[in-house]
């Protein structure tokens, strides 16, 4: 087979990212947007040693599970991947994804049903949308086309992942860019100013951050007046990113209008959140997960809590009422400073110790004791093996692992299996209508 070849095939299963899986000439083929059981005509788009990728030309025999997507941009945009299947099927697929990852890693444990998202649309409190230009030079905002770095304009009514105010803010920002003939960053020439618009909902307010390839944001007053006309509580800042990189933000964020950090509340914890601080993107699912962790701590009453990968310490503050001492370990200096302020804001300054440093080096020095509840909420790459080794040495009574990547979760659970057994594995649909899934695991010491 070669790129451009056209053939017909039958989809035998769904892949890890929701794509259809087929076999052509004995070779595995991954076909986005195809559903199990369908007969499809496809064009080969990529040839690798062990697999092929293909694009649907026509669905010859559709699956009874295929539905009409509720987004007009679905087949062009890569922001969502599962709007062509019923939600019930999506939840089953995500559970299977977690089960398959665990099986491959040699972890034997029951996986609970996926906790569904109460909202399928407008579920996200954060939007990160790149700027682009059409063939006429008109600026638009839109997510990248599937498997490419070419942006597709958001639908005129906005993205279904965003709430109405977020969509209105993005349109206002784009209108201001066009009105003042601003330039868009080009990845090839490395020229142009506007890179991304970030909008984060914190309570009833919206933090707007414009990522630019410049030292100063042009037309500041125009952006302020354009957003202010919407009569939505907001703040405006800009982030400087002049590097030739796919990383969205740089290190420097400058306030333009309103406070850089906004006061909000996460599961009863008062917080001051800066535009770039980490927080879970689905408020309802966040409350469900953190509520489960809180109930566990309330039942266990651990003497100590270890909040590794602790960020600004939301989990530390959530669990502080149920322990004698909480240790929040974080490697980002600004998060530690914010964490100290948040602990004071919640009256927990005497109970929470915010520690700057690598968790692998910090954990061995902490007086955790056996009656300890450790909480891990690492990035997609999972936990550093040295962190897991430190935990295996410290031997906390219970570990809660919150993961956004089933593959690295399974890898880490296999390593922890030396001394720990999962008592609960529950996936949560943090990212509805996409193939991503969040999972919470409770591990008990053997």
N, C-alpha and C positions, 0 to 999 in steps of 0.2 A: 504494500500500500504506500501511496505517496500523497503529499499535500495536494488538495484539489480533487482527489478521487471521490466519486459519488457512488453510494451503495445503499442497500436496504437491509435493515436488521431488526431484531426484536430485543427489547429491553428486558433483562433478566432480574435486575434488582436496582435498589437505590444506593448510591455511594455515600461516603462520609460527609460530603458537602451538598447532598441532596440531588446530585446529578444522576442521570440514568447510566446504568452499566450494561454493556453488551459485549458480545464476542464476534469478531470478524476475522475469519481465517485463523482461528485459534488465538488471536490477540485480544487483550482486554481493551475496550473502548469506553471512554468517559464522555457522556453527551449531556451538557447542561439543559435543563428544562424538560427532559424526557422522563416519563413515569414508567414504573415497572409494568410489564405486560403490553406495552405499546409497540406497534409496528411503525418504524420511522424510516424516512429517506434522509440521509445525512451526507454532509461534505466533510472530508478529513481536513482538519485544520492544524494538527500537530502530530509528528511522528517521533516517538521515542523508542529506545531499545526494548522496554518492557510494556509499553502501552501506547495507545493512540488517543487523541482527542478529536471530537467531531462536532459539527453544528447542525441542528435540525434544519432541513429544507422544507419538509412536510411531514405532518403526523398522518400516517396512512390509516392507522386503526387506533383511535384514542382510548385511553384507560377510562373506565367509569368513574375514576377518582379525579379526572381532570376537570377543573372549573375555570370559568372566565375570570382573569385577574381583575381586582377592583382598582388597579392603578393603570392609567393609560400609557405610562412610560415603562411598565414592567419588563417588556421583552427587549428594551434597549438599555435600561439602566441596571447597574450591578448592585444597587443599594439593598435590594431584597432578592431572595432566591426561591421562595416557596409560596408565592401568592397564586400559583396555578394548581394548588392542591388544597383539599379541605383541612381546616385547622386540626381536626381529630387525627388525620393522617400525619400531619406535621409533628404532633406530640408523640405519636408512636415511633416515627422516624428518629426523633431526638433521643428517645429512650433506647432504641436499638443502637444508636451511635455510641452512647455511654457503655452499654453492655458489650459491644464489639471491642471497644478500646480496652476494657478491663480484661476481657477474654484473651486478647493478644498479649497482654502484660502478665498473664498467669494469675490474675486476681479473681478469686471465686467469691461472689457475694451477690445477694439479691439487690436489684435496682428497682426502687419504687417508681410508680407512675410519675410522669412529669407534672409538676405543679404549674397549671396554666396561667398565662398572663390575663388579668382581668380586662385589659384593653389590648386589642389587636392593632389598632391605629392610635396615633398620638400617644404612644407609650413611652417615648423617650424625652428625657429632660435636657438633652444636649444634642446639638447639631454641629457638624463640622463639614462645611461645604466648600469645595474649590471654586474659584472664579475661572471663567473661560470666555472666549470670544467666538462668535459664529463667523461665517464666511464674509459677512458684511462689516465685521468689526464691532458688532454690538455685544456688549458684555452681558453674560448671564451667570447664574450659579447653578451647579448641578453635580450629581454624583458621577463617578467614572463608569463608563460602559464596562460590561462584564469582561474580565481578563484584558483590560487595556488601561491606558492613562489618558484616554480621550473622554472628556466630560460630556454628559447628556443633560440638556436643560431640564430643570424641575418642571413638572406640569404647571399650567397656569394657575391652578387652584392650590398649588403647593405640594410638598411631599407628605404622604400619609403617615410617615413615621413621626412627623413634627406636629405640635399643636398649632392651632390657628395663629396665635400671636407670634410664634417663631417664624412661621411662613410669611407673615406680614412684615416682620422685621427684615428678613432676608430680601424681600422684594423692595423695601424702602432703601436698603443699602445698595442694591444693584441699580436702582433708579438714580441714586446720587452719583454712583460711579459713571453711568452713561451721561448724565446731565453735565458732568464736569470733565468728560472725555479722559478719564483716567486710564492707565495702561494695566494690562494683565501680565503677570509673571509668565515667562516662557521657559520651559525646562531645557530647551536646546540652546538658546542664545543667552540664557540666564539674565535676561533683561525684563523690564516691566515691574510694576509695583505691587498690585493686588494679588495675593495668593489664596487666602481662605477667609471665610466669614465663620466665626464660632459664636453660637448662641446657647447660653445655658440658663435654664429656668431654675430659680432658687426661691421656693415659696411662691409668692405672687409677683416677683420681680425677675427681670431678664438681664443677664450680663452679656454684653455684646463685645466681642474681641475681633479686630481685623488684623489678620496676619499679613505683613507687608515685607517686600524686598527693598527696604529703604530705612533710613534712620529716623525719619519724621513722617507722620501720617499727613498726607495732603488733604485739603478741604475739610478740616476738622469740624468747622461750624456747619458745613453742609450736611455732614453725617448726623450731627447732633440734632439739627432742626428736622431732618427727614424722619428720624426715628421718633423724636418728640411729638411730631404731628399725629402719631398713632395713638397718643394718650395711653401709653403702656409704661408702667414703672420700669426704668432701665438704667444701666450704667454703660459707659463706652470706654474701651481701652484699645490699645494696639500693641501687637507683639512683633518684634523685629526678628526676622529670619532671612538672612542674606546668604545662607549656605546652599550649595547645590546638593540638595538632599530630599528624600521623600518624607522625612520627618516633618510633621506639620508645623510645629511651633519651635521658636528659638528660646533663648534663656531670658530675654529682657521683655517685660510687659509694662507699659506706661499708661497710667490712667488719663483719660481725656475729660470724662463727664461722670460725676458720681464717684462713689468709693470703689476702690479696686477689689476689696473683699466685701462680700455681701453676707448679712446675717440670715441664717435659715435654720431649719430644724430637720434632723434625720432620725426618725424613730424615737422622738422625744429628746434627742441630744441636740442642744443648741450649738450651732456651728458658725464659724466665719469662713466662708469658702471663697477662695480666689478663683479667677476665671479658668485657670489651668489645673487646679487641684483635682485629684482623683475622687470621683464619687460614682456610685452605681447609676446607670442610665435609666433604669425603670423603677420609679418610686414605689409602686405597689409590690413588685417582686422583692425589692430591697427590704421593705417592711416585713415581708413574709420570711425571708431568710434571717434577717437580724432578730425577728421575733422568736424564731426557732432557737437561735443561739442564746438569746436572753433567757428563754424558758429552761434551757439546759443548765445554764449557770445558776439560775434560781433554784433548780432541783439539786444540783451538786454542791453548791456553796463552797467552791474551792478556796483554799487559803490564798493562792496567788493566781493571777491571770497573765499569760504571755501573749501579747498582741504583736506577732511578728509581721513584717510588711505592713506596719500599723498606720502609715499615712499620717493624717492629722489626729488620729486617736478616737474615731467615732466608736469603734468596738470597745476600746478601753473604757470610755465613758459610759457606754451602754451597760457594761458588766461590773463597773466599779461598785454599785450598791451591794453586790453579792460576794465580794471578796475583801481580803484585808489589804492587798497591794496588787496593783496592775502595772505591768511593764510594757510600754509601747516603744517598739524598736523600729526605726526608720532610717534610711540612708540619705534622704533628701533633707538638707538643712532647713529650707523654708517650711517644710511640712512639720518639722520638730518645733520650730518657733510658733507656728500656727497652733500646733497641738498643745503647747503649754498654755496659750491664751484660751483655748477651748476648754481645757481642764479647769481653769480658773472660772470661766464663764458658767460652767456646770457645777461649781462647788466641789470639784474633785481634785484640786491641786495637791492636797495632802495624801491622796490615795494613789495617784498616777505618777509614775516616773517616765518621762519622755527621754529616750536615749538615742543619740545620733550615732549611727555606725552600721557596720555589716553584721547582720543577725548571726551569722556563723561564728563570728568572733565575740559577740556580746553575750549570747546565750550561756556559754560555759561559766561566765563570771557572775551570773544572776543567782540569788538564793531562792530558786523556785520551789524546791521541796517536792515531795511526791504528790501532795494534794494540789496539783496545778492543772488548770485548764489552758491549753495552748490553742491559739487561733491562727491559722495560716490563710492569707488571702493574697497569693502571689500574682504577678502578671502572667500573660499567656505562656511564657516559657517555663512556667512552673517554679518549683523551689530549687535553689542551688543544692547540690548533693551535700555540701559541707553544712548547710543549715539542717538538713535531715539527719546527718551524722550527729550534730550537736544535740538534736532532740532525742535521738536514740540513746545518747549518753545521759541526758538530763532525765529521761523517763517520766514525763508528765503523765498524770493518771488518764487524762482524756485529751484528744486532739480533734479540733474541728478544722476541716480543710475546705475552703471555698474556692472553686476553680471555674475559670471560663474556657478551659481547654481540656476536653476529656482525655486526649492522648497523653499530655504531660501529667495530668492527674493520675492516670493509670500507672504510668512509670513511677511516680513518687509513692503511690500506695504499695506497689510491689517492693520498693526499698524499705518502707516502714513496716511491711509485713513481718519483718524479723522479730518485732516485739509488739505489734498492734494488729487488731482485727476490726474491720468495719462493722459497726452495729447499725448504721443507717447510711444509705446512699440515695439521695433524692435529687433528681434534676429539677431545675426551675427554668421556666421560659422567660428569661431576662430579655431576649431579643426576638419577639414574635415575627413571623413571616421571613426569617432568615434561618440559615442552617446552624447558627451558633446556639450553644446551650450552656447554662450555668449549672454547677452541681455542688451540693453540700454533702460532705461525708463526716460522720462522727466515728472516731476511732477510739477503741478502749484498749488499755494496756493488757497484754496477755497475763 
